[in-house]
Amino acid sequence: MAAVVSRGRGRRTINEINMVPFIDVMLVLLIIFMVTAPLITPSVIDLPSVGKAARQPDQIIQIVIGKDESLEMKIKDKSTALSLKELANTVKKAQAGVPSSAVVISADKNIKYEAVVRVMDSLQRAGVQRVGLSVQLAS
């Protein structure tokens, strides 16, 4: 609301913003934040850790995704080229005779993550239980 000042003959309005209430509010907020900030405890994130399995798998089935997104299944020393449609059925057949078997997906580092997710999704839809990703530690 503009204030009216009367000097002599004419009246003129003052077109200024009164900053005092704004500064008062900001100082009160500053004090509130300064008092409450030390009382807030930082949240703790529970990250997964790598541990040893209770029992090693009897068989490890390795799915290798090549640079051209071709799939290859390795069981011990035997490797077989596959397509994405054949992958789930072939892995289920390989797991059929072995009670404890794990599937490990290895991919080239230049492969899009989408290709790895497609393979994981295909295995999950087929009901494959133990699926992991193979990583190479930087030295």
N, C-alpha and C positions, 0 to 999 in steps of 0.2 A: 504494500500500500504506500503510495507516495505521500510524503509529508508536504505541508504547505507552509512556506515561510513568508512572513509579512515584513517588508522593509520599506518604510516610507509609503509611497503611493501605490506601487504595484505588488501583486502577488505572483510568486513563481513556485513551481513544484521542484522538489529535489528528487532526481531520478537515480538514486544510489541504493545499493543493496546493503542492508544492515548485516554485517559479518559476525557480530558478537554472538548471536544464538548458534550460528553454525560452528564457531570455534568452541563454544561451550560443549556442544554435543560431541564434537570430535575429541576433545580432551577427556570427557567422561568415558567414551568408548576406548580410548587409548589406555586409560587407567584400568578399565575392566579387563582388557586383553593382557596387560602387563601382570595383573594379579592372577588370572586364570591360566596363563601359559605354562608356568612351572608345575601346575597341578595335573596337567594332562600327561598321562604316561604314553610313551610311544608304543604302537602296536607291534606285536611279535608275530612274525610270519613263520609258520611251521613248514620248512622245506623238506622234501623227501631226501632220504639219504640212501646211499648205495650200501647194501649189506649182502651177506652171503646167504644163498638159499639153503634151506634145511637139507635139501637133497639135490644133487646135480641131475639134470635131465638125462634119460637113457639115450635119447637121440636128439641131435640138433639139426633142424632143417633150415638151411640158409637160402633166402631169396635175394638174389643180386639184381639190382636195377642198373643197367648199363647206361652209357652216355646217350645212346639213342632211345632210351626208355624201353629197351628190350628186357625181358625177364628171363632169369635162369635160376633153376632150383638145384641146390647142391646138397646131397646127403652123403656124408663121409667123402669118398673120392669120386663119386658118380655125379655128373651134372647133366641137367636136362633143360633144353630151351622150351619156354612156355609162352602162351599168350595170357592176357589178363582174364579171359573167360575160362580158360582151363585151369587157372591157378588154384582156385578154391577146391575143386574136386580132386586135383592131384595131391594137394597137401593133405586133405582129409584121408585119401587112400594111403598115403605114406605114414600117417599117424595111426591108422587103424590097428596095426599089429603091435604097436609100442604104447604101453600105458602112460609113460612119462616122456613126452617129447615137447620140445620148444621150437618156435619158429623165430628166426632172427632175420631182419630185413637190413640189407647193406645196399647203400646207394652211392653213386658218384657225387662228389660235392657240388658239381655244376648242374645237377638235376633239379628241376623245379620241385618244390615241396608238394605240389599238387599230385605229382606222380607217386610219391611215397604214400600220401594219404589215400589215393585210389587203391593201392595194394593193401593197405591196412584195412580199409573199408570192406574190400572184397573178402579178406580173411575173417573179419568180424562177422559179416553177414552169413558166412558159412559155418560159424560156430567154433572157430579155432580159438582155444583158450589162452595159451601162453604165446604172446607175440611181443617181440622186443625189437629195439633198434640197435644196430651195431654202430659204434662210434670209434674214431681213431683219435687218440690223445695226441696233442701237439707236443713235439719234443723240443 
